[in-house]
Every structure is written in structure tokens, then in C-alpha cells.
């Protein structure tokens, strides 16, 4: 006859194995949330101070390329792929915006 302790141990192990697959995954928000209305106000000829006031501090501030700011944002809900992605690059010449690249492609696996 099987000991009651072994049955309890077997049931607890089975319950633990079943419950391990039901782990909650929190939503992840990474980067700078750049709103469409803020992005619409961004234009060539603005200063770095104006861009920082409008969009905030850039997500990527490359020490080797001070003339480029990248604003990257993605929102991942649970186990699903990113629900919202945006990547905007702002290029400067003499601290004045010279080029704006909007809606660049991010890795689809995010």
C-alpha cells in the first residue's frame, strides 16, 4: 500500500508542474513615448534645446555622434509582440535640426 506522504508529495509535485505554465507577464513599456501631436510640431531649423523641451531627453545619446538623437519607444503587452513601436531620429548641424527621420522600422520580434 502506498504511503499517504508519497501521495501528498506526488499531488503537490503535479500541482506545481501545472501551475508553473501560468506565469503572469507584465506589460513592458520601454523608451520615450513620443506623441503624434509633439512629433507634428518638430521641424527643421529648431535648436537642440527646443527639441529636448518638445520630445524630452533622447533614448539613445551616442557619445561618438553628438549630432544625432534617437527616440525609440515600444509597448509590449504580456507575451504578445510589441503592440506599439516608434523610432524617430533627429540630426543636427551646429545644434540646429537638419533632418528628421520618422517611423523607422524596429525589429519585428520586439
N, C-alpha and C positions, 0 to 999 in steps of 0.2 A: 504494500500500500504506500502511496506517495505521501510524503510528509507535508503537512499544511504549510510549513515555512517555504518549501520548494514551490508550492502552488502560488503562494503570495508573491514570491520573488519572480516567478515566471509572468504573472499578471502585471506586476509593476514594470518589468522589462518591456513587455508588449505595449503597455500604455505609454511608456517613454518613447519607444520607437515610433508609434503612431503620431504622437504629439510633436515630435521634432520636425516634421514636414510642414507644420502650420505656424511658421515663424512670421511675425509681423515685420513688414518692410516699410519704414517711414519714407515719406516723400522727401526728395532731396532737391534743394534749390541752391545752385552754385553761380557765382559771378555777379555782375552788375545788371540789375533789372533796368533796361533802357526802354522807357515808354515811347510809344509811337509819336505822341504829341511833342515830346522832348527831341526826338530824332528829327522831326519835321522842322524844328527851329534851328538845327545845326546847319551851318552854311560855310562855304569857302570865304576866307577873309577874317574869321573870328580869331581871337587870341587864345592861348593856352588857358589863361585864367577864365575866360568866358566858357570854354568847352568844359573845364573842370566844374564850374558853377552849374552848368546845364546838365551834364551827364554824370558827374561825380568823378572820383578817382578811378583811373583805368585799372582793369583787372590785371593786365599784363603791362608792366612798365619795364621795358627792356633796357638794361644799363648800357648795352652796346649800340642801341639805336634810340637816342633821345627824341628823334623826330617822328616817332610812330607810337600811337597809343591804341591798344586793342581793348574793346569792351566785349566780353564773352559772357553769355548767360544761358543756362538751361535748367529746366524743371523736369524732374523725373518722379513720376507717381508710382510708388510701390515697386513691383517687379517689372513693370512695363518700360518700354523705351521712353526716351525724353518726349514729353508732351509739347514742350515749347522750347525752341532754340533760337538764339540770335548771336551774330558775330558782326561787330562793326569795327572797322579800322579807320583811324584818323591820322593823316600825315601832315606834318608841319614843315615849313621853310621859314627860318628866322622867327620862330614862335608864332607864326600865322598859319592857319589851316590852308593847305594847298590842295588836298584831295580827301574825299570821303568815300569809303567802300562799305556799302550796306548789304546786309543779308547774304553774307558769305556762307559757304557750306561747312557745316560741322560734321564730325564723324557720325554716321547714321546709327552706330552702335551705342551711342550715349544713352 
